[in-house]
């Protein structure tokens, strides 16, 4: 028995990654057609012979569902980068300033400064309020203790 390896050479000028990917329309069409076939087959298999239906459902789950890709999925770091690129910039003031109105930026800056000052003032007020409450509780405790000591030291008739 002789085994031969077939080698194919391509003359395409496209990179390998571009040849392996499917267009979105082909992916959508194949997903719809596959789902139209696989869902009824799975339901019938579950009704007729349930172990076969479970096997089909497990194969679909292991395969990744109905979405054909035509190319291996991207590594997780690329997926993270793609997701991060879709997220809006939350606290990047430089990007905000470059794309925004100058008068709004001045108002925004002044408002942030004012809110920071108000927060510091309010935090100081809360600290003083806690200290006053603690002092009041301590004074009440000392008064009760003094009253107890006075009651214990007074002679009983």
Long-range contacts (C-beta under 8 A, 24 or more apart in sequence): 17-71, 20-70, 20-71, 21-70, 21-71, 22-68, 22-69, 22-70, 22-71, 26-70, 27-67, 27-68, 27-69, 27-70, 30-68, 31-66, 31-67, 31-68, 34-66, 34-68, 35-66, 38-66
